[in-house]
Amino acid sequence: MKVPTLNMKKLLLKNKLIQTVSLITPNIPEAEILTNTKIKCKEDMIFAAHKLIEIGASNVLIKGGHLTSKTVEDIFVSKSDIKIF
């Protein structure tokens, strides 16, 4: 039996699981891995969330606790809305 690699697990998550749930809630490092982008600010979080929507996510809530800003902001993105908490 072949042991799944990290890359295989990431592909499974992107191609199957993300499309079947109503909300995904990655933190910054997880969103960076899933979108293959670097997130350094709120605008990068929104960009990454839109990439996850393109992959097939219905709704995305990226948790902003890993950013170095004084204020922690979480970003919610759907196909028709963006909210910052």
C-alpha positions in Angstrom: 0.0 0.0 0.0 1.3 3.4 -1.0 1.7 6.0 1.8 0.1 9.3 0.8 2.6 12.1 0.5 1.9 15.7 1.7 1.4 16.7 -1.9 -1.2 14.0 -2.5 -3.0 15.0 0.7 -3.0 18.6 -0.4 -4.5 17.7 -3.8 -7.2 15.5 -2.2 -8.1 18.4 0.1 -8.2 20.9 -2.8 -10.0 18.6 -5.3 -12.5 16.9 -3.1 -13.0 18.1 0.4 -13.1 21.9 -0.2 -15.9 21.4 -2.8 -18.1 19.4 -0.4 -18.1 21.7 2.7 -20.1 24.9 3.2 -17.2 26.8 4.9 -13.5 26.4 5.1 -11.5 28.2 7.9 -7.8 28.1 7.1 -5.3 30.1 9.1 -2.6 32.1 7.2 -0.1 29.2 6.8 -2.8 26.8 5.7 -4.2 29.3 3.2 -0.7 29.9 1.9 -0.2 26.2 1.3 -3.6 25.7 -0.3 -3.3 28.7 -2.7 0.5 28.6 -3.2 0.7 32.3 -2.3 2.4 34.4 0.3 0.1 36.3 2.7 1.5 39.4 4.4 -1.6 41.7 4.7 -5.4 41.9 4.6 -5.4 42.3 0.8 -3.4 39.1 0.4 -5.9 37.3 2.6 -8.7 38.5 0.3 -6.8 37.4 -2.8 -6.1 33.9 -1.3 -9.8 33.6 -0.3 -10.8 34.3 -3.8 -8.4 31.7 -5.1 -10.0 29.2 -2.7 -13.4 30.2 -4.1 -12.1 29.5 -7.6 -11.0 26.1 -6.5 -14.5 25.3 -5.5 -15.0 26.5 -1.9 -18.5 28.0 -1.2 -17.3 30.2 1.7 -13.9 31.0 3.1 -13.0 32.5 6.5 -9.2 33.1 6.7 -8.1 33.6 10.3 -5.7 36.5 10.6 -3.9 35.7 13.8 -0.6 34.9 12.2 -0.1 38.4 10.7 2.2 40.8 12.5 -0.3 43.7 12.6 -1.5 45.1 15.9 -5.1 44.3 15.1 -6.1 40.8 14.3 -8.6 40.6 11.4 -10.4 37.6 10.0 -11.6 37.7 6.4 -14.8 36.1 5.2 -15.3 35.7 1.5 -18.1 34.2 -0.5 -18.9 34.4 -4.2 -20.9 37.6 -3.5 -19.5 39.1 -0.3 -16.4 40.1 1.7 -16.6 40.8 5.4 -13.7 41.8 7.7 -14.0 40.9 11.4 
